[in-house]
Amino acid sequence: KQEVTQIPAALSVPEGENLVLNCSFTDSAIYNLQWFRQDPGKGLTSLLLIQSSQREQTSGRLNASLDKSSGRSTLYIAASQPGDSATYLCAVSHHTGTASKLTFGTGTRLQVTL
Amino acid sequence: DGGITQSPKYLFRKEGQNVTLSCEQNLNHDAMYWYRQDPGQGLRLIYYSQIVNDFQKGDIAEGYSVSREKKESFPLTVTSAQKNPTAFYLCASSSRPTIGRHYGYTFGSGTRLTVV
């Protein structure tokens, strides 16, 4: 059974700092890996998706890497801002037909202080 | 704008009652999903559907039921058999993958269910 772990569970950094969030998974037979952002009481917003054949994806100040063989992914946030404060969730997917079933980590709660 | 609409935002259930959570999408996605989120735990898959009139159990289907009579709609019923239904419920949909494209995943804004 796939298990996804995110470290750290919580992180507080001052504005402007670069930071790294970690995600590890036990079964390397994944279709892709996604990073989501969740604000309190809200749904999930997709940030980045890395296909199993890819090594990294970038969007603005965000960069996500994937090492499938070692079961690890990192989300790098450059020049953090207070608006980045949220919970960041990592999820790996296993596809079945037209559906993609996601297995989620428990998330990293990020607070960026002024 | 295309997206997923979940209603209601907050729902209160009495002991022994069945309640139905609504999920509607206008993204023309084939697959739809229901996840449950509890504090300190990751999201867990309840049910998913790949096509109209078809659905499969996820990891925690006991005490829940679904239907998929229309492509746009995937309601979730929380039955009285679900012993601990208080949670945040999220509906999602994804597009069919094609060459060079991935499963595009979109989530709704969630329904918070509380047993009173």
HADDOCK unambig.tbl for C-alpha pairs under 7 A between the chains (distance, minus, plus):
assign (segid A and resid 42 and name CA) (segid B and resid 109 and name CA) 5.27 0.50 0.50
assign (segid A and resid 42 and name CA) (segid B and resid 110 and name CA) 6.48 0.50 0.50
assign (segid A and resid 43 and name CA) (segid B and resid 90 and name CA) 6.84 0.50 0.50
assign (segid A and resid 43 and name CA) (segid B and resid 107 and name CA) 6.07 0.50 0.50
assign (segid A and resid 43 and name CA) (segid B and resid 108 and name CA) 5.67 0.50 0.50
assign (segid A and resid 43 and name CA) (segid B and resid 109 and name CA) 4.06 0.50 0.50
assign (segid A and resid 43 and name CA) (segid B and resid 110 and name CA) 5.61 0.50 0.50
assign (segid A and resid 44 and name CA) (segid B and resid 107 and name CA) 5.73 0.50 0.50
assign (segid A and resid 98 and name CA) (segid B and resid 31 and name CA) 6.60 0.50 0.50
assign (segid A and resid 98 and name CA) (segid B and resid 50 and name CA) 5.82 0.50 0.50
assign (segid A and resid 98 and name CA) (segid B and resid 96 and name CA) 5.38 0.50 0.50
assign (segid A and resid 99 and name CA) (segid B and resid 31 and name CA) 5.46 0.50 0.50
assign (segid A and resid 99 and name CA) (segid B and resid 50 and name CA) 5.61 0.50 0.50
assign (segid A and resid 100 and name CA) (segid B and resid 103 and name CA) 6.79 0.50 0.50
assign (segid A and resid 104 and name CA) (segid B and resid 42 and name CA) 5.31 0.50 0.50
assign (segid A and resid 104 and name CA) (segid B and resid 43 and name CA) 5.78 0.50 0.50
assign (segid A and resid 105 and name CA) (segid B and resid 42 and name CA) 5.20 0.50 0.50
assign (segid A and resid 106 and name CA) (segid B and resid 40 and name CA) 6.36 0.50 0.50
assign (segid A and resid 106 and name CA) (segid B and resid 41 and name CA) 5.14 0.50 0.50
assign (segid A and resid 106 and name CA) (segid B and resid 42 and name CA) 4.11 0.50 0.50
